């Protein structure tokens, strides 16, 4: 089962920061073999757009999701 960090993009001036708001899980039905996704939010979100990023290797190993920068973005957490 794969999982992705779900984040909200926040623009501050000319920079974009990403705040984790939950996780997206990829699952497979045992009966039909079809793939489906489940989004689990950490708290209610009033956003119109959510992004999902694969976890970084260090996050995947610990089971934790980072709050802050998107993979490869070089942006610092908000």
C-alpha positions as CSV (number, residue, x, y, z in Angstrom):
1,X,0.0,0.0,0.0
2,X,1.5,3.3,-1.1
3,X,0.9,6.5,0.7
4,X,1.5,10.2,-0.2
5,X,1.6,13.4,1.9
6,X,-1.4,15.7,1.2
7,X,-0.4,19.3,1.4
8,X,-1.8,22.8,0.8
9,X,0.3,25.3,-1.0
10,X,0.6,28.7,0.7
11,X,2.0,31.7,-1.3
12,X,4.0,34.3,0.8
13,X,5.4,37.0,-1.5
14,X,7.3,35.2,-4.3
15,X,7.8,32.0,-2.3
16,X,5.5,29.0,-2.0
17,X,5.4,26.9,1.2
18,X,3.6,23.5,1.6
19,X,1.8,22.5,4.8
20,X,0.9,18.9,5.4
21,X,-2.8,18.4,6.0
22,X,-3.2,14.6,5.7
23,X,-2.3,11.5,3.7
24,X,-3.5,9.8,0.5
25,X,-3.4,6.0,0.6
26,X,-3.4,3.8,-2.5
27,X,-5.2,0.5,-2.0
28,X,-6.2,-2.6,-4.1
29,X,-9.5,-4.4,-3.8
30,X,-8.9,-8.1,-3.0
31,X,-12.2,-9.0,-4.9
32,X,-11.7,-7.1,-8.1
33,X,-8.0,-6.1,-8.0
34,X,-9.0,-2.6,-8.9
35,X,-7.0,0.3,-7.5
36,X,-8.6,3.0,-5.3
37,X,-7.5,5.9,-3.1
38,X,-8.4,7.1,0.3
39,X,-7.6,10.7,1.6
40,X,-7.3,11.0,5.4
41,X,-7.1,14.6,6.6
42,X,-5.4,15.5,9.9
43,X,-8.1,18.1,10.5
44,X,-10.8,19.9,8.6
45,X,-9.4,21.9,5.7
46,X,-10.9,24.9,4.0
47,X,-8.9,24.6,0.8
48,X,-10.0,24.3,-2.8
49,X,-6.8,22.5,-3.9
50,X,-4.9,19.7,-2.3
51,X,-1.5,18.3,-3.6
52,X,-0.1,14.8,-2.9
53,X,3.6,14.1,-2.8
54,X,5.3,10.8,-2.3
55,X,7.1,10.8,1.1
56,X,10.9,11.4,1.3
57,X,12.9,8.2,2.1
58,X,13.5,9.4,5.7
59,X,9.8,10.0,6.2
60,X,8.8,6.7,4.7
61,X,11.2,4.9,7.0
62,X,9.9,6.6,10.1
63,X,6.2,6.6,9.1
64,X,6.1,10.4,9.7
65,X,5.1,13.1,7.2
66,X,6.9,16.4,7.1
67,X,5.2,19.7,7.4
68,X,6.8,22.3,5.2
69,X,8.6,22.0,2.0
70,X,7.7,19.9,-1.1
71,X,10.2,17.4,-2.3
72,X,13.0,19.1,-4.2
73,X,11.5,22.5,-3.7
74,X,14.3,24.0,-1.5
75,X,11.6,25.9,0.4
76,X,11.7,26.2,4.1
77,X,8.7,25.2,6.3
78,X,6.1,27.9,7.0
